[in-house]
Amino acid sequence: MHIKNIYNKYVLLIACTVFSSCGSYKSKNSTTTNSVQPVALRIDDAVTYQTIEHFGASDAWSCQFVGNWPDAKRNAIADLLFSQNTDVKGNPLGIGLSLWRFNIGAGSAEQGTESGIGDEWRRAESFLQPDGSYDWNRQKGQVWFAHAAKQRNVGKLLIFPNSPPVSLTQNGKAFANKDLKTNLQSSKFEAYANYLATVAQGMQKMGLTPDYISPMNEPQWDWNDGGQEGTPFYNNEIAQVAKLLDQKISDKGLTAKINLAEAGQINYLYEEHNRTGRANQVKDFFVQGSPNYIGNLKNLDNSISGHSYFTTSPFATSVAQRQQLATSVNQISGLKYWMSEYCILGDNDGEIKGNGRDLGITSALYLARTIHTDLAEAQATAWHWWVAISPYDYKDGLVYIDMNKTDGTFYESKMLWSLGNYSRFIRPGYQRVNIENVNSTTTDKNFLFSAYKDAATGKLVTVIINSGNDAVPVTLQHTKALKGELEVYVTSADKDLELLKVEAKRSFTVPAQSILTVVSKSK
């Protein structure tokens, strides 16, 4: 983050002690020692960075079943993901996602075991039928969740396939052959573009209006093992599909924008790495004169999307890669970066392993650190999680469920509430603003912070992550006076965005292994 040395002479020290006016609060692991020095954080909201567009999550693949669960349970899960309401004590009922990702399936579910995808929870239905007609009664569970999101004021809907429909693929399946070629038939590119636009049009008639169409997912991977739906795409093929889809959107009078290209790792956006012809996508798609330039398409959103997998550890490398990405994106006037998919995969340089379900704070803290670096270093304007609901023994769910297609128990994870420290309070249109540690310019991976402002209301949101084993006293400084109480929302081993209201004239303590969101308002 940039640092300015010019400050208003009316700097005000702000306050609140979670110990005094609100009663004592410590997390289970919280200790304060004499070695922990107080931290003074100074906000200068005259210095602004990117504007946040949305926080989202994907409905793949469990929503096809959970959307048909008993009404009370599916609504309870929808509240956790989408609600912006609070209980009688002011505690959030949900994390208030502002975008919902709808997976339009390729038809492997209709094929059953013949699909070659062994796990039926990773198969998906398709609106497009083998005879070329459309059955809008398909994907009912997912449609229910999309409506539930809309009813709870989730403002944006994105539709995405993992594979073209099986009727358009080379091998008649929803995953590719081992020849590393795109599974979409060469003669079916226009049909595929028409299919994507037709699905958007059909969903509109259901009362769901897609704001974005993302036509391919992680095109760098080979997708030939039958683990799920998927296919590789080369950049020239992506450009071809984008141009055709752009025309179909115009022909059908749709308002949806095209989002590209869901890169499997962020470095595929700014370098070739190990995927020749499938990488260096910022330059290939958005630099005029490049052979696959599509930056002038009428219905293309001026953003490029990538996934944070396998680039989040070690911390110093993670920061360096995101800074390199930001430099690449910022060279294109007006271009934005979306982090459009992430869950905890791999072994992450030994810091945390993706396998093994974790409902506790450890994974939540790692997730919060990842969100922070994506926003503060890569300057992402959007951040999306994969997947919203998981039946697996893996660190991939916000809400976990029993693997039961008709009913079951659901479990909240701390990762849900960790994301909520951002998504519930940093609303679309907020700008990231400058915040710095007054006494140190060294970044500590165990104590991270960022700040955001709603220019219309003057509301400020500060998110602080303390992954360390000691509580940290903090004082906020600001160039303007704040009015009223500060609202402090705590996620820790025993708190889920719990609200603590405090007076605005004292310092406060960030408990060990916790995430705090501080909401304040300037005069």
C-alpha positions as CSV (number, residue, x, y, z in Angstrom):
1,M,0.0,0.0,0.0
2,H,1.1,3.5,-0.6
3,I,2.0,5.8,2.3
4,K,1.6,9.5,2.4
5,N,3.4,11.7,4.9
6,I,0.9,14.6,4.8
7,Y,-1.8,14.5,7.5
8,N,-4.5,16.9,8.6
9,K,-3.6,18.8,11.8
10,Y,-7.0,17.8,13.1
11,V,-6.1,14.1,13.4
12,L,-8.4,12.5,15.9
13,L,-7.5,9.4,18.1
14,I,-10.5,7.1,18.0
15,A,-11.5,4.6,20.4
16,C,-13.0,1.7,22.0
17,T,-12.0,-0.9,24.4
18,V,-13.7,-4.2,24.2
19,F,-12.7,-4.6,27.9
20,S,-14.3,-1.5,29.4
21,S,-17.6,-0.1,28.0
22,C,-18.5,-3.5,26.5
23,G,-17.4,-5.9,29.2
24,S,-14.4,-8.1,29.1
25,Y,-13.8,-10.0,25.8
26,K,-11.0,-12.5,25.1
27,S,-10.9,-15.3,22.6
28,K,-10.1,-18.8,24.0
29,N,-6.4,-18.4,22.9
30,S,-6.1,-14.7,23.7
31,T,-3.3,-13.5,25.9
32,T,-1.8,-10.1,26.3
33,T,1.9,-9.9,27.1
34,N,4.2,-7.0,27.8
35,S,6.1,-7.8,24.6
36,V,3.1,-6.9,22.4
37,Q,3.4,-3.2,21.5
38,P,0.3,-1.2,20.8
39,V,-0.4,-0.5,17.2
40,A,-1.6,2.9,15.9
41,L,-3.4,2.6,12.5
42,R,-3.9,5.9,10.6
43,I,-6.6,6.1,7.9
44,D,-6.3,8.7,5.1
45,D,-9.5,8.2,3.1
46,A,-8.5,11.0,0.7
47,V,-6.2,8.4,-0.8
48,T,-8.3,5.9,-2.7
49,Y,-7.6,2.7,-4.7
50,Q,-9.9,0.3,-6.4
51,T,-13.7,0.3,-6.1
52,I,-15.2,-2.9,-4.8
53,E,-17.8,-4.5,-7.1
54,H,-18.9,-7.6,-5.2
55,F,-18.1,-10.6,-3.1
56,G,-19.6,-13.9,-4.3
57,A,-19.6,-17.7,-4.1
58,S,-20.6,-20.6,-6.4
59,D,-23.6,-22.9,-6.4
60,A,-21.6,-25.8,-7.8
61,W,-22.4,-28.6,-7.2
62,S,-24.4,-29.2,-4.0
63,C,-27.2,-26.7,-4.7
64,Q,-28.7,-29.0,-7.3
65,F,-29.6,-31.2,-4.3
66,V,-29.8,-28.8,-1.4
67,G,-32.1,-26.5,-3.3
68,N,-34.7,-29.3,-3.0
69,W,-34.2,-30.0,0.7
70,P,-37.0,-29.2,3.2
71,D,-37.9,-25.6,3.0
72,A,-36.8,-24.6,6.5
73,K,-33.3,-26.0,6.0
74,R,-32.6,-24.6,2.5
75,N,-33.9,-21.2,3.7
76,A,-31.6,-21.3,6.7
77,I,-28.6,-22.0,4.5
78,A,-29.7,-19.2,2.1
79,D,-29.9,-16.8,5.1
80,L,-26.3,-17.7,6.1
81,L,-25.0,-16.9,2.6
82,F,-27.2,-14.0,1.5
83,S,-28.9,-12.2,4.4
84,Q,-28.0,-8.7,5.4
85,N,-30.4,-8.8,8.4
86,T,-29.4,-8.9,12.1
87,D,-30.8,-10.6,15.2
88,V,-32.2,-8.7,18.1
89,K,-28.7,-8.1,19.5
90,G,-27.4,-6.7,16.1
91,N,-25.4,-9.8,15.2
92,P,-25.5,-10.5,11.4
93,L,-27.7,-13.5,10.4
94,G,-25.6,-14.1,7.3
95,I,-22.6,-12.8,5.3
96,G,-24.5,-10.7,2.7
97,L,-22.9,-11.9,-0.5
98,S,-23.4,-9.4,-3.3
99,L,-23.0,-11.8,-6.3
100,W,-24.1,-15.4,-6.9
101,R,-22.4,-17.7,-9.4
102,F,-24.8,-20.2,-11.2
103,N,-23.1,-23.2,-12.8
104,I,-24.9,-24.0,-16.0
105,G,-24.3,-27.8,-16.4
106,A,-23.2,-29.7,-19.5
107,G,-25.6,-32.6,-19.1
108,S,-23.4,-35.2,-17.4
109,A,-26.1,-35.8,-14.7
110,E,-28.5,-37.0,-17.4
111,Q,-25.9,-39.4,-18.7
112,G,-25.5,-41.0,-15.2
113,T,-22.7,-43.5,-14.9
114,E,-22.2,-43.3,-18.7
115,S,-20.9,-39.8,-18.2
116,G,-17.5,-41.2,-17.0
117,I,-17.7,-38.9,-14.0
118,G,-17.8,-41.3,-11.0
119,D,-19.0,-38.8,-8.4
120,E,-22.6,-38.0,-9.0
121,W,-22.3,-34.9,-6.9
122,R,-19.9,-33.5,-9.5
123,R,-22.2,-34.2,-12.4
124,A,-24.6,-31.4,-13.6
125,E,-27.8,-31.2,-15.5
126,S,-28.2,-29.1,-18.7
127,F,-31.0,-26.9,-19.9
128,L,-30.0,-28.0,-23.5
129,Q,-31.4,-31.3,-24.5
130,P,-29.9,-33.8,-27.0
131,D,-32.5,-32.9,-29.6
132,G,-31.6,-29.2,-29.5
133,S,-34.6,-28.2,-27.4
134,Y,-34.4,-26.5,-24.0
135,D,-35.9,-27.9,-20.8
136,W,-36.2,-25.0,-18.4
137,N,-37.4,-27.3,-15.6
138,R,-33.8,-28.6,-15.3
139,Q,-31.4,-27.5,-12.5
140,K,-34.4,-26.8,-10.2
141,G,-32.4,-26.8,-7.0
142,Q,-29.9,-24.3,-8.4
143,V,-32.7,-22.1,-9.7
144,W,-34.3,-22.1,-6.2
145,F,-31.0,-20.8,-4.7
146,A,-30.7,-18.1,-7.4
147,H,-34.2,-16.9,-6.5
148,A,-33.3,-17.1,-2.8
149,A,-30.3,-14.9,-3.5
150,K,-32.4,-12.4,-5.4
151,Q,-35.1,-12.3,-2.7
152,R,-32.4,-11.5,-0.1
153,N,-31.1,-8.6,-2.3
154,V,-28.0,-10.2,-3.8
155,G,-27.5,-7.7,-6.6
156,K,-25.6,-9.6,-9.2
157,L,-25.9,-13.0,-10.9
158,L,-23.2,-14.6,-12.9
159,I,-23.6,-17.8,-15.0
160,F,-20.7,-20.0,-16.0
161,P,-20.2,-23.5,-17.5
162,N,-17.3,-25.8,-16.7
163,S,-17.9,-27.6,-20.0
164,P,-19.9,-27.1,-23.2
165,P,-23.1,-29.2,-23.3
166,V,-22.3,-32.9,-24.2
167,S,-24.2,-32.5,-27.5
168,L,-21.5,-30.0,-28.6
169,T,-18.4,-31.8,-27.4
170,Q,-16.0,-33.9,-29.5
171,N,-16.3,-37.0,-27.4
172,G,-19.9,-36.7,-26.2
173,K,-18.8,-36.3,-22.6
174,A,-18.4,-33.3,-20.3
175,F,-14.6,-33.8,-19.9
176,A,-11.9,-33.8,-22.4
177,N,-9.8,-36.5,-24.1
178,K,-6.1,-36.8,-23.2
179,D,-4.9,-35.0,-26.3
180,L,-4.9,-31.6,-24.6
181,K,-7.4,-30.2,-27.2
182,T,-10.5,-28.3,-26.5
183,N,-13.4,-30.6,-26.2
184,L,-15.8,-28.2,-28.0
185,Q,-16.3,-29.4,-31.6
186,S,-14.6,-27.0,-34.1
187,S,-17.8,-26.6,-36.0
188,K,-19.8,-25.8,-32.9
189,F,-18.2,-22.6,-31.7
190,E,-21.2,-20.5,-32.8
191,A,-23.7,-23.0,-31.5
192,Y,-21.9,-22.8,-28.1
193,A,-22.1,-19.0,-28.1
194,N,-25.7,-19.2,-29.0
195,Y,-26.3,-21.7,-26.2
196,L,-24.8,-19.4,-23.6
197,A,-26.9,-16.4,-24.7
198,T,-30.0,-18.6,-24.9
199,V,-29.5,-19.8,-21.3
200,A,-29.2,-16.2,-20.2
201,Q,-32.4,-15.3,-22.1
202,G,-34.2,-18.4,-20.6
203,M,-33.2,-17.5,-17.1
204,Q,-34.5,-14.0,-17.7
205,K,-37.9,-15.5,-18.4
206,M,-37.7,-17.3,-15.0
207,G,-37.3,-13.9,-13.3
208,L,-33.5,-14.2,-13.1
209,T,-31.4,-11.8,-15.1
210,P,-27.7,-12.8,-15.5
211,D,-25.5,-9.8,-15.2
212,Y,-22.4,-11.7,-16.4
213,I,-21.6,-14.7,-18.6
214,S,-18.3,-16.4,-18.0
215,P,-17.9,-18.7,-21.0
216,M,-15.0,-20.9,-19.8
217,N,-13.5,-22.0,-16.5
218,E,-9.8,-22.6,-15.8
219,P,-8.8,-23.1,-19.5
220,Q,-5.2,-23.9,-18.6
221,W,-6.1,-27.3,-17.0
222,D,-6.4,-30.4,-19.2
223,W,-9.7,-31.7,-17.6
224,N,-9.2,-35.2,-18.9
225,D,-9.5,-37.4,-15.8
226,G,-13.3,-37.6,-15.4
227,G,-13.2,-35.9,-12.0
228,Q,-15.7,-33.3,-13.0
229,E,-17.0,-31.4,-16.0
230,G,-14.3,-29.3,-17.8
231,T,-12.3,-28.6,-20.9
232,P,-9.2,-26.7,-21.8
233,F,-9.3,-23.7,-24.2
234,Y,-6.5,-21.9,-26.0
235,N,-6.5,-18.1,-26.1
236,N,-7.3,-18.0,-29.8
237,E,-10.4,-20.2,-29.1
238,I,-11.4,-18.0,-26.1
239,A,-11.2,-14.9,-28.3
240,Q,-13.3,-16.7,-31.0
241,V,-16.0,-17.7,-28.5
242,A,-16.0,-14.2,-27.0
243,K,-16.5,-12.5,-30.3
244,L,-19.4,-14.9,-31.2
245,L,-21.0,-14.5,-27.8
246,D,-20.7,-10.7,-28.0
247,Q,-22.8,-10.8,-31.2
248,K,-25.4,-13.2,-29.8
249,I,-25.9,-11.0,-26.7
250,S,-26.6,-8.1,-29.0
251,D,-28.8,-10.1,-31.3
252,K,-31.0,-11.2,-28.3
253,G,-31.0,-7.8,-26.7
254,L,-29.4,-9.0,-23.4
255,T,-27.8,-6.8,-20.9
256,A,-25.3,-9.4,-19.7
257,K,-21.6,-8.7,-19.9
258,I,-18.9,-11.2,-20.8
259,N,-16.2,-11.9,-18.1
260,L,-13.0,-13.6,-19.1
261,A,-11.1,-15.8,-18.5
262,E,-11.2,-17.5,-15.1
263,A,-7.4,-18.4,-15.2
264,G,-6.5,-21.4,-13.1
265,Q,-3.7,-19.5,-11.4
266,I,-3.1,-15.7,-11.3
267,N,0.3,-15.9,-13.0
268,Y,-1.4,-17.2,-16.2
269,L,-2.8,-13.7,-16.5
270,Y,0.6,-12.0,-16.7
271,E,3.1,-14.6,-18.0
272,E,3.2,-17.8,-20.1
273,H,4.5,-19.9,-17.2
274,N,4.0,-23.5,-18.3
275,R,0.9,-23.2,-20.6
276,T,2.0,-21.9,-24.0
277,G,-1.0,-20.5,-25.9
278,R,-3.2,-20.6,-22.9
279,A,-1.6,-17.9,-20.7
280,N,-0.3,-14.3,-20.6
281,Q,-4.0,-13.4,-20.9
282,V,-3.9,-9.7,-19.9
283,K,-1.7,-8.9,-22.8
284,D,-3.2,-11.3,-25.3
285,F,-6.8,-10.2,-24.8
286,F,-6.5,-6.5,-23.9
287,V,-3.4,-5.0,-25.6
288,Q,-4.3,-3.6,-29.0
289,G,-2.4,-5.3,-31.8
290,S,-2.3,-8.6,-30.0
291,P,-3.5,-11.5,-32.2
292,N,-6.3,-12.3,-29.8
293,Y,-7.3,-8.7,-28.9
294,I,-11.0,-8.5,-27.8
295,G,-10.9,-5.4,-25.6
296,N,-13.1,-3.5,-28.0
297,L,-16.1,-5.9,-27.8
298,K,-19.3,-4.1,-27.1
299,N,-20.6,-6.5,-24.4
300,L,-17.3,-7.4,-22.8
301,D,-16.9,-6.4,-19.1
302,N,-13.7,-4.4,-18.7
303,S,-12.3,-7.0,-16.2
304,I,-10.1,-10.0,-16.3
305,S,-10.6,-12.9,-13.8
306,G,-8.2,-15.4,-12.3
307,H,-8.1,-17.9,-9.4
308,S,-5.8,-17.6,-6.4
309,Y,-5.1,-21.4,-6.2
310,F,-1.5,-22.5,-5.5
311,T,-0.2,-18.9,-5.1
312,T,-1.1,-18.1,-1.5
313,S,2.0,-19.4,0.2
314,P,4.6,-18.5,1.3
315,F,3.4,-15.0,2.2
316,A,6.2,-13.0,0.6
317,T,5.9,-14.9,-2.7
318,S,2.1,-14.4,-2.6
319,V,2.5,-10.6,-2.2
320,A,5.1,-10.4,-4.9
321,Q,2.9,-12.3,-7.4
322,R,-0.1,-10.1,-6.7
323,Q,1.9,-7.0,-7.1
324,Q,3.2,-8.3,-10.4
325,L,-0.4,-9.0,-11.4
326,A,-1.6,-5.5,-10.4
327,T,1.3,-3.9,-12.4
328,S,0.2,-5.9,-15.5
329,V,-3.5,-5.0,-15.2
330,N,-2.8,-1.4,-14.4
331,Q,-1.0,-1.0,-17.7
332,I,-4.3,-1.4,-19.5
333,S,-6.4,1.8,-19.0
334,G,-9.6,1.0,-17.1
335,L,-9.0,-2.8,-16.8
336,K,-10.0,-4.4,-13.5
337,Y,-9.0,-7.6,-11.9
338,W,-11.5,-10.1,-10.4
339,M,-10.4,-12.9,-8.1
340,S,-13.2,-15.2,-9.2
341,E,-12.6,-18.5,-7.5
342,Y,-10.7,-19.8,-4.4
343,C,-10.8,-22.4,-1.7
344,I,-7.9,-23.9,0.2
345,L,-6.1,-26.4,-2.1
346,G,-2.8,-28.2,-1.9
347,D,-0.3,-28.0,1.0
348,N,0.5,-24.3,0.7
349,D,4.2,-24.5,1.5
350,G,3.4,-26.5,4.6
351,E,1.3,-23.7,6.2
352,I,-2.1,-25.4,5.8
353,K,-3.4,-28.4,3.9
354,G,-6.5,-28.4,1.7
355,N,-7.6,-31.9,2.7
356,G,-9.6,-32.3,5.9
357,R,-12.7,-30.4,6.8
358,D,-12.1,-27.6,9.3
359,L,-14.9,-25.7,10.9
360,G,-12.6,-23.8,13.1
361,I,-10.6,-20.6,13.2
362,T,-7.3,-21.9,11.6
363,S,-8.6,-22.1,8.1
364,A,-10.7,-18.9,8.6
365,L,-7.5,-16.9,9.4
366,Y,-5.7,-18.3,6.4
367,L,-8.7,-17.4,4.2
368,A,-8.8,-13.9,5.6
369,R,-5.1,-13.4,4.9
370,T,-5.7,-14.5,1.3
371,I,-8.6,-12.1,0.8
372,H,-6.5,-9.3,2.2
373,T,-3.6,-9.9,-0.2
374,D,-6.0,-10.2,-3.1
375,L,-7.6,-6.9,-2.3
376,A,-4.6,-4.9,-0.9
377,E,-1.9,-6.2,-3.2
378,A,-3.6,-7.5,-6.4
379,Q,-6.2,-4.7,-6.1
380,A,-9.0,-7.1,-6.9
381,T,-12.4,-5.4,-7.4
382,A,-14.2,-8.7,-6.8
383,W,-13.6,-11.7,-4.7
384,H,-15.5,-15.0,-5.1
385,W,-15.3,-18.3,-3.1
386,W,-15.6,-21.9,-4.3
387,V,-18.0,-23.5,-3.2
388,A,-20.8,-22.1,-1.1
389,I,-22.0,-25.6,0.1
390,S,-19.8,-28.6,0.4
391,P,-20.4,-32.3,1.3
392,Y,-16.7,-33.1,1.2
393,D,-13.9,-33.7,3.8
394,Y,-12.0,-30.7,2.4
395,K,-11.5,-27.0,3.1
396,D,-13.8,-26.0,0.3
397,G,-17.1,-25.0,2.0
398,L,-18.6,-22.0,3.6
399,V,-21.5,-24.2,4.7
400,Y,-20.9,-28.0,5.0
401,I,-23.6,-30.6,4.6
402,D,-24.2,-34.4,5.0
403,M,-23.9,-36.0,1.6
404,N,-27.6,-36.5,1.3
405,K,-29.6,-35.6,-1.8
406,T,-33.0,-35.2,-0.1
407,D,-32.3,-34.0,3.4
408,G,-29.5,-33.7,6.0
409,T,-27.7,-31.6,8.5
410,F,-25.8,-28.5,7.7
411,Y,-22.8,-27.0,9.5
412,E,-21.5,-23.4,9.6
413,S,-17.7,-23.0,9.1
414,K,-15.6,-20.2,10.5
415,M,-14.6,-19.6,6.8
416,L,-18.2,-18.5,6.2
417,W,-17.9,-15.8,8.9
418,S,-14.3,-14.9,7.9
419,L,-15.5,-14.1,4.4
420,G,-18.4,-12.2,6.1
421,N,-15.9,-9.9,7.8
422,Y,-15.5,-8.5,4.3
423,S,-18.6,-9.3,2.3
424,R,-21.2,-8.3,4.9
425,F,-19.7,-4.8,5.4
426,I,-17.8,-3.8,2.3
427,R,-20.6,-3.2,-0.1
428,P,-20.6,-2.7,-3.9
429,G,-19.2,0.8,-4.6
430,Y,-17.0,1.1,-1.5
431,Q,-13.5,2.2,-2.3
432,R,-10.4,0.8,-0.6
433,V,-8.5,3.7,1.1
434,N,-5.1,4.2,2.6
435,I,-4.3,2.8,6.0
436,E,-0.9,2.5,7.6
437,N,0.8,1.4,10.8
438,V,2.2,4.7,12.2
439,N,5.2,3.1,13.9
440,S,6.2,0.5,11.2
441,T,6.3,0.1,7.4
442,T,7.1,-3.6,7.7
443,T,4.3,-5.9,6.7
444,D,3.6,-8.6,9.4
445,K,1.7,-11.6,7.9
446,N,0.2,-12.2,11.3
447,F,-1.2,-8.7,11.6
448,L,-2.9,-7.4,8.5
449,F,-5.3,-4.5,8.0
450,S,-7.2,-2.7,5.2
451,A,-9.8,0.0,5.1
452,Y,-12.8,0.9,2.8
453,K,-15.1,3.9,2.4
454,D,-18.6,4.5,1.2
455,A,-18.2,8.0,-0.3
456,A,-22.0,8.5,-0.3
457,T,-22.4,8.1,3.5
458,G,-18.9,8.6,4.9
459,K,-19.1,5.2,6.4
460,L,-15.7,3.5,7.0
461,V,-15.0,-0.2,7.3
462,T,-11.6,-1.4,8.7
463,V,-10.8,-5.1,8.7
464,I,-8.0,-6.3,11.0
465,I,-6.6,-9.8,11.0
466,N,-4.6,-11.0,14.0
467,S,-3.3,-14.5,13.3
468,G,-0.8,-14.3,16.2
469,N,-1.0,-15.9,19.7
470,D,-1.2,-12.6,21.5
471,A,-3.9,-9.9,21.7
472,V,-2.8,-6.6,20.1
473,P,-3.9,-3.2,21.5
474,V,-4.9,-0.9,18.6
475,T,-5.6,2.8,18.3
476,L,-7.2,4.2,15.1
477,Q,-6.3,7.6,13.9
478,H,-8.3,9.5,11.3
479,T,-8.3,12.8,9.6
480,K,-11.9,13.5,10.5
481,A,-13.9,13.2,13.7
482,L,-16.2,10.2,14.0
483,K,-19.7,10.3,15.3
484,G,-21.7,7.9,17.4
485,E,-20.5,4.5,18.4
486,L,-18.1,2.2,16.6
487,E,-19.4,-1.2,15.7
488,V,-16.9,-3.9,16.1
489,Y,-17.7,-7.4,14.7
490,V,-15.5,-10.2,15.9
491,T,-14.9,-13.6,14.4
492,S,-12.8,-15.9,16.5
493,A,-12.8,-19.4,17.9
494,D,-15.9,-18.7,19.9
495,K,-17.5,-15.7,18.0
496,D,-19.2,-15.5,14.7
497,L,-19.3,-11.8,13.6
498,E,-20.5,-10.9,17.1
499,L,-21.3,-7.3,17.5
500,L,-19.6,-5.2,20.2
501,K,-20.6,-1.5,20.3
502,V,-18.0,0.8,21.8
503,E,-17.5,4.5,22.4
504,A,-15.5,6.3,19.8
505,K,-12.8,7.7,22.1
506,R,-10.7,4.8,23.3
507,S,-8.3,2.3,22.0
508,F,-9.4,-1.3,21.5
509,T,-7.8,-4.7,21.6
510,V,-7.7,-7.2,18.7
511,P,-7.9,-10.7,20.4
512,A,-5.4,-13.4,19.4
513,Q,-6.4,-15.4,16.4
514,S,-9.3,-13.3,15.4
515,I,-10.7,-11.1,12.6
516,L,-12.3,-7.8,13.5
517,T,-14.3,-5.5,11.3
518,V,-14.7,-2.0,12.6
519,V,-17.6,0.1,11.2
520,S,-17.4,3.8,11.8
521,K,-18.9,7.0,10.4
522,S,-17.3,10.3,9.9
523,K,-19.0,13.6,10.4
